[in-house]
Amino acid sequence: QVQLVESGGGLAQPGESLRLSCEASRSADSFSTMGWYRQLPGKEREYVAIVLKTDHTNYADFAKGRFTISRDDTKRMLFLKMDSLKPEDTAVYYCTAVYNGFRYWGQGIQVTVSS
C-alpha cells in the first residue's frame, strides 16, 4: 500500500509562484513514475507532469516553461514548482505514483489563482 499526501496549495495572484509537495510512504525512487495531474472545475482530470525513475521528465504543453517537477528520494518527496501562475491554473492538483504496476493517488490539493 502506498500513501501520498499533498501540501503547499492555496491562493496565489496571477504571476506569482507556488510549490506543491507530495510526501510518499515509500522512497520516491521505488516508484517507476511519479507525477502531477490536475482537475479544473467542471473538467476531467488532466496530466501536468511526470518524472521517471531515470529522472527523465515530461510536461503537458501548458506546463512547459512555467512548471518544474522534481523529486527528493532521501525525503520521499515529489515537488511541483509553478511559476507565472494564471487564473486558468486554478484546479485541484493530485500527486500520483506507480508502484508494482499499480497507480496510486493523493487526496488532492486546491490551487486558486485570482487577483
N, C-alpha and C positions, 0 to 999 in steps of 0.2 A: 504494500500500500504506500502511496505517495501523497504527501500533503504539500500544497503550495499556498502561500499566504502573501497577498499583495499589500503594499503600503505606498504612501507618497503621493496619492492623488489629492484632489481638492480643486480650488478655484484659482484660475490664473487669468490675467488680462492678455489680450492679443499681443503677440510679440514676446511675451515672457517665456520662461522655461520651467519645466517640471522634470523631476526624475522619479520614475516609478521603480520600486524594488519588489522583488519576489523572493521570499525565503522558502527553500525546499527542505523537505525532511531527509533528503539524501544529498550526498555531494553532487554538485552541479555536473561534474564530469562523468557521472554514472548514467546520465541521460544521453540518448543518441541525438536528440534535438530538444532545444528549449526555445520558447518564443513568446510573442505577444500577439494577441488578437484584440479587436475592439468591436463594440456593438453600439452603433449610433441609434438615437431614438427612432423607434419605428422601423428599424432596418435589421437585416440579418447580421450575424457576427462576421467580421471580415479580418483577413490576415493583415498584420502590421509588419512583423519582422521575425526572423529566426536566427539562431546561432547553432551550428552543428558541433558535434564533439571535436571535429577537426578545427574548430574556430572559424570556419567559413561562415560568413553572414550573408543574409539576403533581406531585401526590403521591398515592401509594396511601393509603387511609384509615388504615392503621396508622401511617403515617409523618407524617401531618398533626399539626402542633403539636410534634413531637419532632425531626424531621429537617429539615435545611436544605440544599438543593443550591445550589451557586454555581460560578461559572466565572471564571477569570482568563485572559483572552485573551492578554495580553502574556507570560504564563509558560507558556502551553499547558497549563493545569491545570484539572481539574474536582475539586470537593470535595463531600463529604457529611459535614456535621456532624450527629452523632447524640447527642441528649441523652436523659436519663431512660431509659437503656437497660434492657431487660427480658431475662430469660433466653430468651424466645421470639424475641429478635432474633438469637440465635446462628445463624450461617449463613456461607456463603461469599458474599462480595459481589463483583459484577462491574461494571466500568465498561464502557459501551458508547457508540458514536458512529456516526452515519450520515453518510457522505460519498459524494457522487455516486451516491446510491441504494443503496449497499451498507452493511450493518450490520457493524461490527467490534466485537470483544470483547477485553477484557483477560483475563489468565490467572486472575483471581480472587484474593481475599484473605480469610483466615479471620478472623471476629469471633466471639469467645466471651464470653458474658455469664454469669458464675457467681460465687457467693459462696464 
